């Protein structure tokens, strides 16, 4: 019935239940203290929500505001081994490995490692993947690798596989992690921050050959964005009065207020009429891919 319908919540902003507290007994205080520390860390986050507001903007007392504005405590950068214990990965789940761009010999070695670590090795990317292994020292624009970045997985050099095979145990990932975009995404997930395309909508215009449209749709979904069926109208009052902002855009840029993108294939001979008006901007598919690889809403050329 209509009266029993639950309010819809945007993707990337689904509320999570508070952690259960042990009522009494040994370790109860430690458990509650850890929960409070975690809550404090989330509230201290200085980034804005989809309406451009910070936690401090919602504080209803001067004491609460002063607490939220205190400098955040520095935490140790050391982390435990593997996804079984890492905050950002599935704590209680198994390691799930997938290779991207590996040779047949490297795939064989990855399968051997999965057996030693009692991990699962996937052929296709899905939501259970925890580690994406690439052959070299740089990130690749393969679908598996980009889905791994947007999902906050470990993106590791193949040297990690060799090191694990040599020691017969799971080696610490940080030493073998691909820096910049992949690392930024993993840390973003560990801090429970919104996904890259949170608050963004995409209309895919025309045909796409270099990166097929189906792949782009998967990337939009993995990044927390949404696909528009109809091309947005820049002169529409409905479009321009949407009051959400792009979470991962630079706070001091005009792009922060742009939430609807018309994506076109820039490798084709066809060049659509340029659109850059308020909430609606036009962008080439190469910009979209670069955003994924760097895990950042990159500035668009004027």
C-alpha positions as a LaTeX table, in Angstrom:
\begin{tabular}{lrrr}
\hline
Residue & $x$ (\AA) & $y$ (\AA) & $z$ (\AA) \\
\hline
Unk1 & 0.00 & 0.00 & 0.00 \\
Unk2 & 1.09 & 3.55 & $-0.65$ \\
Unk3 & 1.05 & 4.48 & 3.02 \\
Unk4 & 3.56 & 1.75 & 3.83 \\
Unk5 & 6.16 & 2.73 & 1.27 \\
Unk6 & 9.63 & 3.45 & 2.59 \\
Unk7 & 11.41 & 6.65 & 1.51 \\
Unk8 & 13.95 & 6.11 & $-1.24$ \\
Unk9 & 17.58 & 6.88 & $-0.49$ \\
Unk10 & 20.12 & 7.86 & $-3.14$ \\
Unk11 & 22.87 & 5.44 & $-4.05$ \\
Unk12 & 26.02 & 6.08 & $-2.03$ \\
Unk13 & 24.10 & 7.62 & 0.86 \\
Unk14 & 22.35 & 4.58 & 2.28 \\
Unk15 & 22.31 & 4.89 & 6.07 \\
Unk16 & 24.05 & 2.12 & 7.97 \\
Unk17 & 22.86 & 0.74 & 11.31 \\
Unk18 & 24.89 & 1.70 & 14.35 \\
Unk19 & 27.36 & $-0.96$ & 15.52 \\
Unk20 & 25.97 & $-3.24$ & 18.20 \\
Unk21 & 27.35 & $-2.66$ & 21.70 \\
Unk22 & 27.94 & $-5.45$ & 24.16 \\
Unk23 & 25.83 & $-4.66$ & 27.21 \\
Unk24 & 28.33 & $-5.77$ & 29.82 \\
Unk25 & 31.19 & $-8.07$ & 30.55 \\
Unk26 & 34.80 & $-8.25$ & 29.54 \\
Unk27 & 35.73 & $-6.07$ & 26.58 \\
Unk28 & 32.45 & $-4.10$ & 26.59 \\
Unk29 & 34.17 & $-0.75$ & 27.19 \\
Unk30 & 36.80 & $-1.41$ & 24.54 \\
Unk31 & 34.08 & $-2.27$ & 22.05 \\
Unk32 & 32.08 & 0.90 & 22.77 \\
Unk33 & 35.22 & 3.06 & 22.77 \\
Unk34 & 36.16 & 1.74 & 19.33 \\
Unk35 & 32.65 & 2.47 & 18.05 \\
Unk36 & 32.79 & 6.02 & 19.41 \\
Unk37 & 36.22 & 6.59 & 17.86 \\
Unk38 & 34.89 & 5.39 & 14.52 \\
Unk39 & 31.85 & 7.67 & 14.77 \\
Unk40 & 34.10 & 10.60 & 15.68 \\
Unk41 & 36.28 & 9.93 & 12.64 \\
Unk42 & 33.26 & 9.90 & 10.33 \\
Unk43 & 31.87 & 13.13 & 11.80 \\
Unk44 & 35.19 & 14.89 & 11.47 \\
Unk45 & 35.19 & 14.33 & 7.71 \\
Unk46 & 35.63 & 17.80 & 6.22 \\
Unk47 & 34.15 & 16.87 & 2.83 \\
Unk48 & 30.69 & 18.07 & 1.90 \\
Unk49 & 27.62 & 15.97 & 1.26 \\
Unk50 & 25.56 & 16.09 & $-1.95$ \\
Unk51 & 24.15 & 19.47 & $-0.87$ \\
Unk52 & 27.57 & 20.99 & $-0.23$ \\
Unk53 & 27.24 & 20.89 & 3.55 \\
Unk54 & 29.69 & 19.52 & 6.13 \\
Unk55 & 28.89 & 17.75 & 9.42 \\
Unk56 & 29.74 & 20.97 & 11.28 \\
Unk57 & 27.02 & 22.78 & 9.31 \\
Unk58 & 24.42 & 20.50 & 10.92 \\
Unk59 & 25.67 & 21.01 & 14.48 \\
Unk60 & 23.05 & 22.65 & 16.71 \\
Unk61 & 25.33 & 23.76 & 19.53 \\
Unk62 & 28.62 & 25.61 & 19.87 \\
Unk63 & 30.14 & 22.70 & 21.83 \\
Unk64 & 29.43 & 20.25 & 19.02 \\
Unk65 & 30.81 & 22.69 & 16.43 \\
Unk66 & 34.01 & 23.16 & 18.41 \\
Unk67 & 34.46 & 19.37 & 18.66 \\
Unk68 & 33.99 & 18.86 & 14.92 \\
Unk69 & 36.45 & 21.66 & 14.13 \\
Unk70 & 39.23 & 20.20 & 16.27 \\
Unk71 & 42.19 & 18.82 & 14.26 \\
Unk72 & 41.88 & 15.10 & 13.55 \\
Unk73 & 44.16 & 12.75 & 15.44 \\
Unk74 & 46.92 & 11.26 & 13.36 \\
Unk75 & 46.67 & 7.50 & 13.09 \\
Unk76 & 49.35 & 4.95 & 12.48 \\
Unk77 & 49.84 & 4.19 & 8.81 \\
Unk78 & 50.61 & 0.56 & 9.51 \\
Unk79 & 47.94 & $-1.93$ & 8.55 \\
Unk80 & 47.48 & $-5.62$ & 8.91 \\
Unk81 & 47.97 & $-8.16$ & 6.17 \\
Unk82 & 45.41 & $-8.92$ & 3.48 \\
Unk83 & 41.73 & $-8.24$ & 3.15 \\
Unk84 & 40.80 & $-10.45$ & 6.08 \\
Unk85 & 41.79 & $-7.68$ & 8.48 \\
Unk86 & 41.97 & $-4.49$ & 6.40 \\
Unk87 & 39.25 & $-1.98$ & 7.23 \\
Unk88 & 38.31 & $-1.21$ & 3.65 \\
Unk89 & 37.98 & $-4.79$ & 2.46 \\
Unk90 & 35.57 & $-7.52$ & 3.50 \\
Unk91 & 36.85 & $-8.41$ & 6.96 \\
Unk92 & 35.14 & $-11.75$ & 7.33 \\
Unk93 & 35.26 & $-12.80$ & 3.70 \\
Unk94 & 37.91 & $-14.64$ & 1.73 \\
Unk95 & 40.49 & $-13.17$ & $-0.60$ \\
Unk96 & 39.10 & $-12.97$ & $-4.12$ \\
Unk97 & 41.73 & $-12.47$ & $-6.82$ \\
Unk98 & 41.47 & $-11.49$ & $-10.46$ \\
Unk99 & 44.13 & $-10.78$ & $-13.07$ \\
Unk100 & 43.95 & $-7.99$ & $-15.64$ \\
Unk101 & 46.18 & $-8.05$ & $-18.71$ \\
Unk102 & 48.26 & $-10.98$ & $-17.42$ \\
Unk103 & 50.05 & $-13.48$ & $-19.64$ \\
Unk104 & 49.08 & $-17.16$ & $-19.56$ \\
Unk105 & 52.12 & $-17.92$ & $-17.38$ \\
Unk106 & 51.20 & $-15.14$ & $-14.95$ \\
Unk107 & 47.61 & $-16.41$ & $-14.81$ \\
Unk108 & 48.95 & $-19.86$ & $-13.95$ \\
Unk109 & 51.04 & $-18.42$ & $-11.11$ \\
Unk110 & 48.01 & $-16.48$ & $-9.84$ \\
Unk111 & 46.00 & $-19.72$ & $-9.76$ \\
Unk112 & 48.79 & $-21.36$ & $-7.80$ \\
Unk113 & 48.76 & $-18.51$ & $-5.30$ \\
Unk114 & 44.97 & $-18.78$ & $-4.91$ \\
Unk115 & 45.44 & $-22.43$ & $-3.92$ \\
Unk116 & 48.16 & $-21.62$ & $-1.38$ \\
Unk117 & 46.19 & $-18.76$ & 0.21 \\
Unk118 & 42.89 & $-20.65$ & $-0.02$ \\
Unk119 & 41.54 & $-17.74$ & $-2.01$ \\
Unk120 & 39.06 & $-17.60$ & $-4.87$ \\
Unk121 & 40.24 & $-16.69$ & $-8.37$ \\
Unk122 & 37.71 & $-15.05$ & $-10.67$ \\
Unk123 & 37.63 & $-14.90$ & $-14.45$ \\
Unk124 & 35.15 & $-12.01$ & $-14.54$ \\
Unk125 & 34.92 & $-9.06$ & $-12.16$ \\
Unk126 & 32.13 & $-9.07$ & $-9.58$ \\
Unk127 & 31.36 & $-7.44$ & $-6.26$ \\
Unk128 & 33.32 & $-10.01$ & $-4.25$ \\
Unk129 & 36.73 & $-9.19$ & $-5.80$ \\
Unk130 & 39.25 & $-7.85$ & $-3.28$ \\
Unk131 & 42.53 & $-7.86$ & $-5.27$ \\
Unk132 & 43.15 & $-6.97$ & $-8.93$ \\
Unk133 & 46.59 & $-7.99$ & $-10.20$ \\
Unk134 & 48.20 & $-6.13$ & $-13.12$ \\
Unk135 & 51.40 & $-7.13$ & $-14.95$ \\
Unk136 & 53.42 & $-3.91$ & $-14.65$ \\
Unk137 & 53.92 & $-0.83$ & $-12.48$ \\
Unk138 & 51.13 & 1.29 & $-13.98$ \\
Unk139 & 47.38 & 1.09 & $-13.96$ \\
Unk140 & 45.60 & $-0.17$ & $-17.08$ \\
Unk141 & 42.41 & 1.03 & $-18.73$ \\
Unk142 & 40.95 & $-2.48$ & $-18.93$ \\
Unk143 & 37.38 & $-2.99$ & $-17.74$ \\
Unk144 & 38.48 & $-5.28$ & $-14.89$ \\
Unk145 & 41.05 & $-2.80$ & $-13.64$ \\
Unk146 & 38.73 & 0.19 & $-13.84$ \\
Unk147 & 35.94 & $-1.69$ & $-12.05$ \\
Unk148 & 38.49 & $-2.60$ & $-9.39$ \\
Unk149 & 39.48 & 1.04 & $-8.95$ \\
Unk150 & 35.88 & 2.24 & $-8.67$ \\
Unk151 & 35.13 & $-0.54$ & $-6.16$ \\
Unk152 & 38.07 & 0.34 & $-3.92$ \\
Unk153 & 39.90 & $-2.96$ & $-4.44$ \\
Unk154 & 43.61 & $-3.50$ & $-4.00$ \\
Unk155 & 45.25 & $-2.87$ & $-7.41$ \\
Unk156 & 48.59 & $-4.67$ & $-7.13$ \\
Unk157 & 51.69 & $-5.23$ & $-9.22$ \\
Unk158 & 52.41 & $-8.83$ & $-10.19$ \\
Unk159 & 55.47 & $-8.68$ & $-7.94$ \\
Unk160 & 53.06 & $-9.21$ & $-5.04$ \\
Unk161 & 52.13 & $-12.62$ & $-6.46$ \\
Unk162 & 55.79 & $-13.58$ & $-6.75$ \\
Unk163 & 56.52 & $-12.45$ & $-3.21$ \\
Unk164 & 53.57 & $-14.42$ & $-1.83$ \\
Unk165 & 54.58 & $-17.55$ & $-3.73$ \\
Unk166 & 58.11 & $-17.28$ & $-2.36$ \\
Unk167 & 57.00 & $-16.85$ & 1.27 \\
Unk168 & 53.97 & $-19.17$ & 0.99 \\
Unk169 & 51.84 & $-16.56$ & 2.76 \\
Unk170 & 49.97 & $-13.35$ & 2.06 \\
Unk171 & 52.44 & $-10.49$ & 1.91 \\
Unk172 & 51.52 & $-6.95$ & 2.92 \\
Unk173 & 49.88 & $-5.21$ & $-0.02$ \\
Unk174 & 50.97 & $-1.60$ & 0.49 \\
Unk175 & 54.45 & $-2.23$ & $-0.87$ \\
Unk176 & 53.02 & $-3.51$ & $-4.17$ \\
Unk177 & 50.02 & $-1.20$ & $-4.57$ \\
Unk178 & 49.67 & 0.93 & $-7.71$ \\
Unk179 & 49.83 & 4.54 & $-6.43$ \\
Unk180 & 47.67 & 7.59 & $-7.11$ \\
Unk181 & 44.17 & 6.72 & $-8.41$ \\
Unk182 & 43.94 & 3.10 & $-7.18$ \\
Unk183 & 45.35 & 3.95 & $-3.77$ \\
Unk184 & 43.14 & 7.02 & $-3.48$ \\
Unk185 & 40.07 & 4.91 & $-4.24$ \\
Unk186 & 40.96 & 2.22 & $-1.71$ \\
Unk187 & 41.46 & 4.82 & 1.02 \\
Unk188 & 38.20 & 6.48 & $-0.01$ \\
Unk189 & 36.41 & 3.21 & 0.58 \\
Unk190 & 38.15 & 2.58 & 3.89 \\
Unk191 & 36.94 & 5.99 & 5.11 \\
Unk192 & 33.38 & 5.10 & 4.02 \\
Unk193 & 33.25 & 8.13 & 1.72 \\
Unk194 & 30.92 & 8.32 & $-1.31$ \\
Unk195 & 31.93 & 6.73 & $-4.59$ \\
Unk196 & 33.57 & 8.72 & $-7.38$ \\
Unk197 & 30.39 & 9.51 & $-9.34$ \\
Unk198 & 28.12 & 9.98 & $-6.35$ \\
Unk199 & 25.59 & 12.69 & $-7.19$ \\
Unk200 & 26.41 & 12.57 & $-10.93$ \\
Unk201 & 24.21 & 11.62 & $-13.89$ \\
Unk202 & 25.45 & 10.61 & $-17.34$ \\
Unk203 & 23.86 & 10.62 & $-20.76$ \\
Unk204 & 25.83 & 8.55 & $-23.28$ \\
Unk205 & 25.29 & 10.09 & $-26.70$ \\
Unk206 & 26.07 & 8.39 & $-30.02$ \\
Unk207 & 28.16 & 5.25 & $-30.53$ \\
Unk208 & 31.28 & 4.25 & $-28.62$ \\
Unk209 & 33.96 & 2.05 & $-30.18$ \\
Unk210 & 37.08 & 2.42 & $-28.03$ \\
Unk211 & 35.16 & 1.70 & $-24.81$ \\
Unk212 & 31.78 & 0.10 & $-25.65$ \\
Unk213 & 28.67 & 1.72 & $-24.23$ \\
Unk214 & 27.86 & $-1.38$ & $-22.13$ \\
Unk215 & 31.25 & $-1.03$ & $-20.42$ \\
Unk216 & 30.68 & 2.65 & $-19.75$ \\
Unk217 & 27.31 & 1.85 & $-18.19$ \\
Unk218 & 29.01 & $-0.68$ & $-15.88$ \\
Unk219 & 31.60 & 1.91 & $-14.88$ \\
Unk220 & 28.95 & 4.53 & $-14.12$ \\
Unk221 & 27.09 & 2.05 & $-11.89$ \\
Unk222 & 30.29 & 0.92 & $-10.14$ \\
Unk223 & 31.17 & 4.57 & $-9.47$ \\
Unk224 & 27.81 & 5.31 & $-7.83$ \\
Unk225 & 26.50 & 7.38 & $-10.76$ \\
Unk226 & 23.25 & 7.06 & $-12.67$ \\
Unk227 & 22.44 & 6.77 & $-16.38$ \\
Unk228 & 20.07 & 9.24 & $-18.01$ \\
Unk229 & 17.79 & 7.82 & $-20.70$ \\
Unk230 & 16.97 & 11.23 & $-22.16$ \\
Unk231 & 19.49 & 13.92 & $-23.05$ \\
Unk232 & 19.36 & 16.63 & $-20.36$ \\
Unk233 & 18.19 & 20.07 & $-21.46$ \\
Unk234 & 20.49 & 22.83 & $-20.20$ \\
Unk235 & 17.73 & 25.44 & $-20.47$ \\
Unk236 & 15.29 & 23.40 & $-18.40$ \\
Unk237 & 14.32 & 24.97 & $-15.07$ \\
Unk238 & 13.85 & 21.49 & $-13.60$ \\
Unk239 & 17.41 & 20.54 & $-14.53$ \\
Unk240 & 19.05 & 23.75 & $-13.34$ \\
Unk241 & 17.26 & 23.87 & $-9.98$ \\
Unk242 & 18.56 & 20.50 & $-8.77$ \\
Unk243 & 20.39 & 21.38 & $-5.55$ \\
Unk244 & 22.85 & 18.48 & $-5.30$ \\
Unk245 & 26.59 & 18.85 & $-5.84$ \\
Unk246 & 29.30 & 16.50 & $-7.15$ \\
Unk247 & 31.02 & 15.14 & $-4.04$ \\
Unk248 & 34.44 & 14.47 & $-5.59$ \\
Unk249 & 34.76 & 17.71 & $-7.56$ \\
Unk250 & 37.08 & 20.38 & $-6.18$ \\
Unk251 & 35.11 & 22.51 & $-3.68$ \\
Unk252 & 36.22 & 25.81 & $-5.26$ \\
Unk253 & 35.43 & 24.86 & $-8.88$ \\
Unk254 & 32.34 & 25.44 & $-11.03$ \\
Unk255 & 32.37 & 21.72 & $-11.73$ \\
Unk256 & 31.22 & 21.09 & $-8.18$ \\
Unk257 & 27.74 & 22.26 & $-9.22$ \\
Unk258 & 27.70 & 20.24 & $-12.44$ \\
Unk259 & 25.87 & 16.95 & $-11.86$ \\
Unk260 & 24.73 & 16.02 & $-15.37$ \\
Unk261 & 27.20 & 15.08 & $-18.11$ \\
Unk262 & 26.63 & 14.42 & $-21.79$ \\
Unk263 & 29.39 & 11.97 & $-22.78$ \\
Unk264 & 30.40 & 11.57 & $-26.43$ \\
Unk265 & 33.04 & 9.49 & $-28.22$ \\
Unk266 & 35.92 & 11.89 & $-28.86$ \\
Unk267 & 37.75 & 9.44 & $-31.16$ \\
Unk268 & 35.04 & 9.69 & $-33.83$ \\
Unk269 & 34.92 & 12.32 & $-36.57$ \\
Unk270 & 31.63 & 13.70 & $-35.27$ \\
Unk271 & 31.93 & 16.64 & $-32.88$ \\
Unk272 & 28.65 & 17.57 & $-31.18$ \\
Unk273 & 27.82 & 21.14 & $-30.30$ \\
Unk274 & 29.58 & 22.15 & $-27.11$ \\
Unk275 & 27.41 & 22.37 & $-23.98$ \\
Unk276 & 28.53 & 23.93 & $-20.72$ \\
Unk277 & 25.67 & 25.55 & $-18.90$ \\
Unk278 & 25.01 & 25.38 & $-15.18$ \\
Unk279 & 24.26 & 21.81 & $-14.16$ \\
Unk280 & 24.84 & 20.33 & $-17.63$ \\
Unk281 & 28.26 & 19.92 & $-19.21$ \\
Unk282 & 29.43 & 18.01 & $-22.26$ \\
Unk283 & 32.55 & 15.84 & $-21.90$ \\
Unk284 & 34.50 & 13.40 & $-24.10$ \\
Unk285 & 34.69 & 9.71 & $-23.20$ \\
Unk286 & 38.46 & 10.07 & $-22.72$ \\
Unk287 & 37.77 & 12.52 & $-19.86$ \\
Unk288 & 35.44 & 9.98 & $-18.26$ \\
Unk289 & 38.09 & 7.23 & $-18.46$ \\
Unk290 & 40.79 & 9.56 & $-17.08$ \\
Unk291 & 38.52 & 10.37 & $-14.14$ \\
Unk292 & 38.17 & 6.67 & $-13.37$ \\
Unk293 & 41.91 & 6.01 & $-13.63$ \\
Unk294 & 42.84 & 8.95 & $-11.40$ \\
Unk295 & 39.77 & 8.58 & $-9.14$ \\
Unk296 & 39.05 & 12.28 & $-9.45$ \\
Unk297 & 36.55 & 14.46 & $-11.27$ \\
Unk298 & 39.14 & 16.17 & $-13.46$ \\
Unk299 & 38.67 & 19.75 & $-14.67$ \\
Unk300 & 37.22 & 20.12 & $-18.15$ \\
Unk301 & 38.84 & 22.45 & $-20.68$ \\
Unk302 & 37.03 & 25.71 & $-21.22$ \\
\hline
\end{tabular}
